[in-house]
Amino acid sequence: MKPNLITKITLCGLLLNGIYSQAQTTLEVNTTKTITKIQPTMYGIFFEDINFAADGGLYAEMVKNRSFEFDDPLMGWKQPKSDKHNYNTESGIAVPVQFSKKGTNHNYCRITVKDAKGYEIINEGFRGMGIKSGAKYNLTLKASKEAGNISKIIIQFIGKDDKILGETSVVPTTSEWKEYTAQLIPTATEAKAKLRFTFEGTGTIDLDMISLFPQDTWNNRKNGLRKDLVQLLYDMKPGFLRFPGGCIVEGRTLAQRYQWKKTVGEVDNRESLVNRWNTEFAHKPTPDYFQSFGLGFFEYFQLSEDIGASPLPILSCGMACQFNTGELVPMDQLDPYVQDAIDLIEFANGSIDTPWGKVRSDMGHPKPFNLKFIGVGNEQWGTDYIERYKVFEKAIKSKHPEITIVSGSGPFPEGDYFEYAQSELKKLNAEIIDEHYYKDPKWFRENATRYDNYDRKGPKIFAGEYAAQTVAIASPDNKNSWECAFSEAAFMTGMERNAEVVHLTSYAPLFAHEEGWQWTPDMIWFNNLESFGTPNYYVQKLFANNKGTDLLSITKDGKALIGQNDLFASAVKDVNTKEVIVKVVNTSAKAQEVTVDLKGSKLQSKGTVITLTSPKLEDENSFASPKKISPTESEYILKSEKAQLSLPAYSVTVLKLKMK
């Protein structure tokens, strides 16, 4: 056999074994030339009160319908030994009483105890109450002794089979309304505990604002936020926090829209409202989904400050959700809506000598919140939106030219409404346009070039809501699959490459309760005791933690990496940490070797490589395996100007190298 034939056979064998199955990909990075600055707001968080994200979630209140203000005033409260159709001589009965149709706290609960050993009323919490053994839980309630000799209210945590898991009591002393406090310390950990009230003596007593919070909240704030959920947000290092939504801003009707002025001041005086998502979908009706507004605009601003994010409030523009009634406020009645926006700026930034600045100060924050952005409408569309936007824009800019206004292009990333909004808003010199896209994973991979040809001198972009859908928009069968997450990462390299145009981005929705969700997929899942980040969360966190300050060029054969060989890439440097950061997404089912030719700056030999990967497209995280798909970090040694990277199949890789 001739030598050259042996060589050919050997090469054929190597090819069959896959050693040379793909040509080596070489990427070139210019580490010295800045294309544009990365905005501090590049990667942020979009919060909406959907999926029990606020009450029953981030807001740590454990009592559902604490002030008896739901449409059914006793929803969430059970009286297992009572029947409203008889005299209950062996127990007692609770009935709601209406203070007045005026004001904000309309109802209280009147309890008549006829046999103290037989009567009990139980609050079921939000799909139960998550309690931890030895932890402290602080109870407050308001009471007024109406008649009789009720001498004590006994409050207990109960578990399965009514087992008592903790107990405390209060002694009501007067017929005047008075607030009482007590503390419960559970003897066991239980995800589905309930809160039971029994009484000593007989007679009639009125109760209101029955509230229970863990003592251990975020920043140890009394009646504050759930610690583990805020920690997940803090760890993302988000550039902004958009709140309070979402379609919840608009409401099904204008009367049910989100009105920020009703969510500030004393918590007791905040008027409850049905949640817009409570019966939206037949697949998951939640008629017990209401908003207490204990998590209101002051708390949103405070949370933004806590996690280092720029606050981005979105306000109603006088249009109810167009997927529901689409109700419009007449143009000649728009002034109160516009004034809400002007007053919000004063609430956030005004001195304590201004009316709304004083409200903020009285709530415990004399210093301004440094509001820079305000959103007009959520995802409205059509001529009605543009007509109203013009009024808001003129009024806000005339009084506050320093505030950047976020406008919207509707709920879809293409089509007639989208094109119309883009055209009209560009004519109006809109500053930032909010675009939304819920599409299949393939769409995200194929649209990594979406912003390559956007006008650099036109409006900037806020990718305000995006998430890959495994099935379809609003399907209950959508999953937080690994394919969705790495496809979003591929798309995000395209947004990062176009940081000259794209100034803000956020995944949506943010939170979902394991038993109270309406919409999937979602970035963070929780139950009453635990929480975990999805693969999508870790993608968002990787990009946000490594956004850098300056965009760099990264190319293959002089062209951006936008899917050639199933690879996507972006590169930045961080002038603060003096690092070059390269992000590469491999969407192929095969591992790939990549050479990154780093031209320009001298780099230290020791660096870091972070990898996020999983072998199957359908892989997910779960309560059982919360970090199944999570980043692994290792030391990287650079041996020359060219970095060699081994990219696993279906992976997101971040290479970080220090500049000398």
C-alpha positions in Angstrom: 0.0 0.0 0.0 1.4 3.4 -1.0 2.1 6.0 1.9 -0.2 8.6 0.4 -3.1 6.1 0.4 -2.4 5.3 4.1 -2.6 9.0 4.9 -5.9 9.3 3.0 -7.4 6.3 4.9 -6.2 7.7 8.2 -7.7 11.1 7.5 -11.0 9.4 6.5 -11.0 7.5 9.8 -10.4 10.8 11.7 -13.3 12.4 9.9 -15.5 9.5 10.6 -14.6 9.7 14.3 -15.6 13.3 14.3 -12.2 14.8 15.3 -12.2 17.0 12.2 -16.0 17.1 11.9 -16.0 20.9 11.8 -13.4 23.4 10.8 -11.9 25.5 13.6 -13.8 28.7 14.1 -11.6 31.8 14.6 -13.2 34.9 16.1 -11.4 38.3 16.1 -11.9 40.8 18.9 -10.6 44.3 18.8 -10.1 45.1 22.5 -9.1 48.7 22.1 -11.8 50.3 19.8 -15.0 51.1 21.6 -18.0 50.9 19.2 -20.4 52.4 21.7 -21.0 52.7 25.4 -23.2 50.0 27.1 -26.0 51.6 29.0 -26.1 50.9 32.7 -29.8 50.0 32.1 -28.9 47.4 29.5 -30.2 44.4 31.5 -33.0 44.8 34.0 -36.1 43.4 35.6 -39.7 43.6 34.6 -42.1 43.1 37.5 -45.8 42.5 37.0 -48.3 41.3 39.6 -49.2 38.2 37.7 -48.8 34.6 39.0 -49.3 35.8 42.6 -46.1 37.8 42.2 -47.0 40.5 44.8 -49.6 39.3 47.3 -48.7 35.7 48.0 -45.2 36.2 46.6 -42.8 39.1 46.9 -44.9 40.9 49.4 -44.5 38.8 52.5 -48.0 39.2 54.0 -49.3 35.7 54.9 -53.0 36.4 55.5 -55.2 36.5 52.5 -58.0 39.1 52.5 -56.7 40.5 55.7 -59.1 43.4 55.8 -62.2 41.6 54.4 -62.2 43.7 51.2 -62.5 41.1 48.5 -65.6 41.0 46.4 -66.6 38.2 48.7 -65.6 39.7 52.0 -65.0 36.3 53.7 -63.0 34.7 50.8 -60.0 33.0 52.3 -61.7 32.6 55.7 -63.3 29.4 56.8 -65.7 28.6 59.7 -65.6 24.8 59.9 -68.2 24.5 62.7 -70.6 27.2 61.6 -73.5 27.4 59.2 -74.9 30.8 58.1 -78.3 29.2 57.7 -78.8 28.5 61.4 -78.3 30.1 64.8 -75.0 28.2 65.5 -75.8 27.9 69.2 -72.9 25.4 69.7 -70.4 27.7 67.9 -70.8 31.2 66.5 -70.8 33.0 63.2 -68.7 35.7 61.4 -70.4 38.2 59.1 -68.9 41.1 57.1 -70.0 44.6 58.1 -69.6 47.6 55.8 -68.2 50.7 57.4 -69.1 52.9 54.5 -68.9 53.0 50.8 -66.7 56.1 51.2 -63.0 55.9 52.0 -60.8 52.9 51.3 -61.2 50.3 54.0 -64.9 49.5 53.6 -65.5 46.4 55.7 -64.7 44.7 59.0 -65.7 41.3 60.3 -68.2 40.9 63.2 -67.8 37.7 65.1 -70.5 36.5 67.4 -69.3 33.7 69.8 -72.1 31.7 71.3 -70.0 28.7 72.5 -66.3 29.5 72.9 -65.3 25.8 72.8 -67.1 25.3 69.5 -66.3 28.4 67.4 -63.2 28.9 65.2 -62.4 30.9 62.1 -59.4 30.0 60.0 -57.4 31.9 57.3 -56.1 29.7 54.6 -53.3 32.0 53.4 -52.0 32.0 49.8 -52.3 28.3 49.0 -51.4 27.8 52.6 -48.8 29.6 54.8 -45.1 28.6 54.6 -43.7 28.6 58.2 -40.3 27.5 59.4 -39.5 25.9 62.7 -38.1 28.4 65.2 -38.6 31.5 63.0 -40.6 34.5 64.3 -43.8 35.7 62.8 -45.3 39.0 63.8 -49.1 39.3 64.0 -51.1 42.6 64.1 -54.9 43.0 64.2 -57.4 45.6 65.0 -60.3 44.7 67.4 -63.3 46.3 69.0 -65.3 44.6 71.8 -68.9 45.1 70.8 -70.8 43.1 73.5 -70.4 40.2 76.0 -67.3 39.0 77.8 -64.8 37.8 75.2 -61.5 38.0 77.2 -58.9 36.5 74.9 -58.3 35.8 71.2 -56.1 32.7 70.7 -54.2 32.5 67.5 -52.6 29.3 66.3 -50.7 27.9 63.4 -52.3 24.6 62.5 -51.0 21.9 60.1 -52.4 18.6 58.8 -55.2 17.1 60.9 -55.4 20.5 62.7 -52.1 19.8 64.6 -51.1 22.9 66.5 -47.7 24.2 65.3 -47.5 27.4 67.3 -49.7 29.6 69.5 -50.1 33.1 70.8 -52.9 35.3 72.1 -54.1 38.9 72.5 -56.4 40.3 75.2 -58.9 42.8 73.8 -59.5 45.6 76.2 -61.9 48.2 74.8 -64.9 48.9 72.6 -62.8 51.4 70.7 -60.8 50.2 67.7 -57.3 49.3 68.9 -54.3 47.6 67.3 -52.9 44.6 69.1 -49.6 42.8 68.4 -48.3 39.3 69.1 -45.7 36.8 67.9 -45.9 33.2 66.8 -42.9 30.8 66.7 -43.7 27.6 64.9 -42.6 24.2 66.4 -42.3 22.7 62.9 -41.7 23.6 59.3 -44.8 23.4 57.2 -45.6 24.7 53.7 -49.4 24.5 54.1 -50.1 25.8 57.5 -53.2 27.8 58.3 -54.0 30.5 60.9 -56.8 29.6 63.4 -58.6 32.1 65.7 -60.5 30.9 68.7 -61.9 32.8 71.7 -62.4 32.8 75.4 -65.7 34.0 76.6 -68.8 34.7 74.6 -70.2 37.8 72.9 -69.5 39.9 69.9 -66.2 41.3 68.7 -65.2 43.2 65.6 -61.9 42.5 63.8 -60.1 44.2 61.0 -56.6 44.3 59.3 -55.5 40.9 60.5 -51.9 40.7 59.3 -49.0 38.3 59.7 -45.4 38.7 58.4 -42.2 36.8 58.9 -39.8 38.9 61.1 -37.0 37.9 58.7 -37.7 40.0 55.7 -35.5 41.7 53.1 -33.3 44.3 54.9 -35.3 43.4 58.1 -38.0 45.9 57.2 -41.1 45.5 59.2 -43.9 44.1 57.1 -41.6 43.9 54.2 -40.6 41.7 51.3 -39.8 38.1 51.0 -36.1 37.7 51.5 -35.2 34.8 49.2 -37.1 36.4 46.2 -35.4 39.8 46.6 -32.0 38.1 46.9 -32.5 36.4 43.5 -33.2 39.9 42.0 -30.3 41.5 43.8 -27.9 38.8 42.6 -28.8 39.8 39.0 -27.3 43.3 39.4 -30.2 44.7 37.4 -29.8 48.1 35.6 -33.5 48.9 36.1 -36.8 47.8 37.6 -39.9 48.2 35.6 -43.1 48.2 37.6 -46.0 47.5 38.2 -46.6 45.8 34.8 -47.8 44.8 32.2 -51.4 44.6 31.4 -52.1 45.2 35.1 -51.3 48.9 34.5 -54.3 49.1 32.1 -56.9 47.0 33.9 -59.8 45.2 32.3 -61.7 48.5 32.6 -60.4 52.0 33.3 -62.0 51.8 36.8 -59.8 48.8 37.5 -56.6 50.4 36.2 -53.6 50.7 38.4 -53.7 54.1 40.2 -50.4 54.7 42.0 -51.8 57.4 44.3 -54.0 54.7 45.9 -50.9 52.6 46.7 -48.9 55.1 48.8 -49.4 56.4 52.4 -50.5 54.2 55.3 -50.9 50.6 54.3 -54.2 50.4 56.2 -55.7 53.1 53.9 -54.8 51.5 50.6 -57.8 50.4 48.7 -57.9 46.7 47.6 -58.6 45.9 44.0 -59.3 42.8 42.0 -56.3 41.6 40.1 -56.7 41.9 36.3 -55.3 38.3 35.9 -57.7 36.6 38.3 -60.0 35.0 35.8 -58.3 35.9 32.5 -57.5 32.3 31.5 -59.9 29.3 31.6 -56.9 27.0 32.2 -56.1 28.7 35.6 -58.9 30.7 37.1 -57.9 32.3 40.4 -60.9 34.2 41.7 -59.1 34.8 45.0 -56.4 37.0 43.2 -56.7 40.5 44.5 -54.2 43.4 45.1 -53.8 44.7 48.7 -51.2 47.3 47.4 -49.1 46.6 50.5 -46.5 46.5 47.8 -47.2 49.9 46.3 -45.2 52.6 44.4 -43.2 53.7 47.5 -42.1 50.0 48.0 -41.3 49.6 44.3 -39.0 52.7 44.4 -37.5 51.5 47.6 -36.9 48.0 46.1 -35.3 49.6 43.1 -32.9 51.5 45.4 -32.1 48.4 47.4 -31.1 46.3 44.4 -29.2 49.2 42.6 -31.7 49.5 39.8 -33.1 52.6 38.1 -36.8 52.8 38.7 -39.0 52.7 35.6 -42.7 53.1 36.4 -45.3 52.6 33.7 -48.6 54.6 33.9 -52.0 54.3 32.4 -52.5 56.5 29.3 -56.3 56.4 29.6 -56.8 53.1 27.7 -58.0 49.9 29.3 -56.4 46.7 28.2 -57.2 46.2 24.5 -57.3 42.5 24.9 -60.3 43.1 27.3 -62.7 46.1 27.1 -60.3 48.5 25.3 -62.3 51.3 27.1 -61.0 54.8 26.4 -61.1 57.9 28.4 -62.3 60.8 26.2 -59.6 63.2 25.2 -61.2 66.1 27.0 -61.1 64.0 30.2 -57.5 63.0 29.9 -56.1 65.7 32.3 -56.2 63.6 35.5 -54.2 60.8 33.9 -51.6 63.3 32.7 -51.5 64.9 36.1 -50.9 61.5 37.7 -47.6 61.3 35.7 -46.6 64.9 36.6 -47.4 64.2 40.3 -45.5 60.9 40.2 -42.3 62.7 39.2 -42.8 65.0 42.1 -43.4 62.1 44.4 -40.1 60.5 43.3 -37.9 63.5 42.9 -39.6 66.5 44.5 -38.3 68.3 47.5 -40.0 67.6 50.9 -41.6 71.1 50.5 -43.7 69.9 47.6 -47.0 68.1 48.3 -46.1 64.8 46.8 -42.4 65.1 48.0 -43.8 65.5 51.5 -45.8 62.2 51.1 -42.6 60.4 50.2 -40.7 62.0 53.1 -43.5 61.2 55.5 -43.2 57.5 54.4 -39.6 57.5 55.5 -37.6 58.6 52.5 -36.8 62.4 52.5 -34.1 61.9 49.8 -35.4 61.8 46.2 -35.5 58.4 44.4 -33.7 59.8 41.4 -36.4 58.9 38.8 -35.1 59.2 35.2 -37.6 57.3 33.2 -41.4 57.1 33.0 -43.5 54.9 30.7 -46.7 56.1 29.0 -49.0 53.2 28.5 -48.1 49.5 28.5 -48.5 47.9 25.1 -51.3 49.9 23.6 -51.7 50.2 19.9 -53.3 52.2 17.1 -54.3 55.8 16.5 -55.9 56.1 20.0 -52.6 55.5 21.7 -50.6 57.9 19.5 -53.2 60.6 20.1 -52.9 60.2 23.9 -49.1 59.8 23.9 -48.8 63.2 22.2 -50.6 64.8 25.1 -48.5 63.1 27.8 -45.3 63.8 25.9 -46.0 67.5 25.6 -47.1 67.9 29.3 -44.2 65.9 30.8 -41.5 67.5 28.7 -42.8 71.0 29.3 -42.4 70.6 33.0 -39.7 67.9 33.2 -37.5 67.9 30.2 -34.9 65.8 32.1 -37.2 62.8 32.3 -36.9 60.2 29.5 -40.3 59.0 28.2 -40.8 55.3 27.3 -43.4 54.8 24.6 -44.8 51.5 23.2 -45.2 49.8 19.9 -47.9 47.3 20.9 -47.8 43.6 22.0 -46.3 42.1 18.8 -42.8 42.5 17.2 -44.2 42.9 13.7 -47.4 43.5 11.7 -49.6 46.6 11.0 -49.9 47.9 14.5 -46.2 47.6 15.1 -45.2 49.3 11.8 -47.7 52.1 12.5 -46.4 52.7 16.0 -42.8 52.7 14.9 -43.5 55.1 12.0 -45.5 57.6 14.1 -43.3 57.5 17.1 -40.2 58.1 15.0 -42.0 61.2 13.5 -42.6 62.4 17.0 -38.9 61.9 17.9 -39.8 59.4 20.6 -36.9 58.7 22.9 -37.4 55.0 23.8 -39.8 52.6 22.2 -40.9 49.5 24.1 -41.0 46.3 22.0 -42.4 43.0 23.1 -41.9 39.5 21.7 -43.1 36.1 22.8 -42.0 33.7 20.1 -40.7 30.2 19.7 -37.0 29.4 20.3 -36.2 29.3 16.6 -37.5 32.8 16.1 -35.1 34.1 18.7 -32.1 32.4 17.0 -33.2 33.6 13.6 -33.7 37.2 14.8 -30.3 37.9 16.4 -29.9 40.4 13.6 -33.1 42.2 14.4 -31.5 45.5 15.3 -28.5 45.4 12.9 -30.2 47.8 10.5 -32.2 50.0 13.0 -31.6 53.7 12.5 -28.7 54.7 14.8 -30.2 58.2 15.0 -33.8 57.1 15.6 -35.5 56.2 18.8 -33.7 53.9 21.2 -35.2 50.5 22.0 -36.5 48.9 25.3 -36.9 45.2 24.8 -39.4 45.3 27.6 -41.0 41.8 27.5 -39.5 38.8 25.8 -39.5 35.1 26.5 -39.2 32.0 24.2 -42.4 29.9 24.2 -42.1 26.1 23.8 -45.8 25.8 22.7 -47.5 29.2 22.1 -48.2 32.5 23.7 -50.3 32.1 26.9 -50.3 28.3 26.7 -50.3 26.6 30.1 -48.0 24.0 28.6 -45.1 26.3 28.0 -41.9 25.2 29.8 -38.7 27.0 31.0 -36.7 24.7 28.8 -33.0 24.9 28.1 -33.6 25.4 24.4 -35.7 28.5 25.3 -32.9 29.8 27.5 -30.0 29.4 25.1 -32.1 30.7 22.2 -32.8 33.8 24.3 -29.0 34.1 24.9 -28.4 33.9 21.2 -30.8 36.8 20.7 -29.3 38.7 23.5 -25.9 38.7 21.8 -27.7 40.5 19.0 -29.1 43.1 21.3 -25.7 43.6 23.0 -24.0 43.9 19.6 -26.6 46.7 18.9 -26.2 48.5 22.2 -26.0 51.7 20.3 -29.8 51.2 19.7 -30.9 48.8 22.4 -30.7 50.6 25.8 -32.9 48.4 28.1 -33.9 44.7 28.0 -36.0 42.5 30.4 -37.4 39.0 30.4 -41.1 38.6 31.3 -42.9 37.5 33.4 -40.6 37.6 36.4 -42.3 35.5 39.1 -44.7 32.6 39.4 -46.2 30.8 42.3 -46.1 27.0 41.9 -49.9 26.8 42.6 -51.1 30.2 41.7 -49.7 30.9 38.2 -51.7 32.1 35.2 -48.9 32.4 32.6 -45.9 30.4 31.6 -43.0 30.4 31.1 -41.6 32.6 34.0 -38.1 33.5 35.1 -38.3 32.6 38.8 -40.6 30.0 40.4 -41.5 29.8 44.1 -43.8 28.1 46.6 -44.5 29.1 50.2 -41.1 28.0 51.4 -38.7 27.7 48.4 -37.7 29.5 45.2 -35.4 28.8 42.3 -34.1 30.4 39.1 -34.9 28.9 35.8 -32.3 28.4 33.1 -33.7 31.6 31.6 -32.8 33.3 35.0 -29.2 32.2 34.8 -28.9 33.4 31.2 -30.3 36.8 32.2 -28.0 36.9 35.3 -24.9 36.0 33.2 -25.5 38.8 30.7 -26.4 41.3 33.4 -23.4 40.5 35.6 -21.1 40.7 32.6 -22.6 43.6 30.6 -19.4 45.7 30.7 -19.2 49.4 29.8 -17.9 49.4 26.2 -19.1 47.4 23.2 -16.3 45.7 21.2 -16.3 44.2 17.8 -16.2 40.4 17.5 -16.3 38.9 14.0 -15.7 35.8 12.0 -14.1 36.5 8.6 -15.0 40.2 9.1 -18.6 39.5 9.8 -20.6 39.5 13.1 -21.3 36.0 14.4 -25.0 35.6 13.9 -25.5 31.9 13.6 -22.7 30.7 11.3 -21.9 27.1 12.5 -24.8 27.6 15.0 -22.7 30.1 16.9 -23.6 33.6 18.2 -21.3 36.0 20.0 -20.8 39.5 21.5 -17.9 41.1 23.2 -17.5 44.0 25.7 -14.9 45.5 28.0 -15.4 46.8 31.5 -13.3 49.9 32.2 -14.1 49.6 35.9 -12.9 46.1 36.4 -10.4 46.3 33.5 -11.7 43.2 31.8 -12.5 42.0 28.3 -15.6 39.8 28.3 -16.6 37.5 25.4 -19.9 35.8 25.3 -20.4 32.8 22.9 -23.5 30.8 22.4 -23.3 27.3 20.8 -26.8 26.3 19.7 -25.5 23.2 17.9 -26.0 19.6 19.2 -22.2 19.2 18.8 -19.4 20.6 20.9 -17.2 23.1 19.0 -13.7 24.5 19.4 -13.3 28.2 18.9 -10.2 30.4 18.8 -10.7 33.9 20.0 -8.0 36.2 18.5 -7.7 39.1 21.0 -6.1 42.0 19.2 -5.0 45.3 20.9 -4.8 45.3 24.7 -2.2 43.2 26.6 -4.0 40.7 28.7 -3.1 38.9 31.9 -2.7 35.1 31.6 -5.2 34.2 34.3 -8.8 34.7 33.5 -12.2 33.1 34.2 -14.5 31.0 32.0 -18.2 30.6 33.0 -20.3 27.9 31.3 -24.0 27.3 31.3 -25.0 24.1 29.5 -27.3 21.0 29.6 -27.4 18.0 27.2 -31.1 18.0 26.4 -33.2 20.7 24.8 -36.1 20.0 27.1 -34.1 20.1 30.3 -35.4 22.3 33.1 -34.7 23.3 36.7 -37.3 22.4 39.4 -37.9 22.5 43.1 -36.3 19.0 43.3 -33.3 20.1 41.2 -33.2 23.9 41.4 -29.6 24.2 40.0 -29.7 21.4 37.5 -28.9 24.0 34.8 -26.7 26.7 36.5 -23.3 28.3 35.7 -20.0 26.6 36.5 -16.9 28.8 36.8 -13.3 27.8 36.4 -9.9 29.4 36.0 -8.8 30.0 32.4 -5.1 30.3 31.4 -4.4 32.4 28.3 -1.2 31.2 26.6 -1.0 33.7 23.8 -3.1 36.4 22.2 -5.4 33.7 21.0 -7.8 32.1 23.5 -8.9 28.5 22.8 -12.4 27.8 23.9 -14.2 24.4 24.1 -17.9 25.1 23.7 -20.1 22.2 24.9 -23.2 21.4 22.8 -26.1 23.7 23.7 -24.1 26.1 25.8 -23.6 29.7 26.8 -19.9 30.5 27.6 -18.5 33.7 29.1 -14.7 34.3 28.9 -13.3 37.0 31.2 -9.8 38.3 30.9 -8.1 41.0 32.8 -6.2 43.8 30.9 -2.7 44.6 32.0 
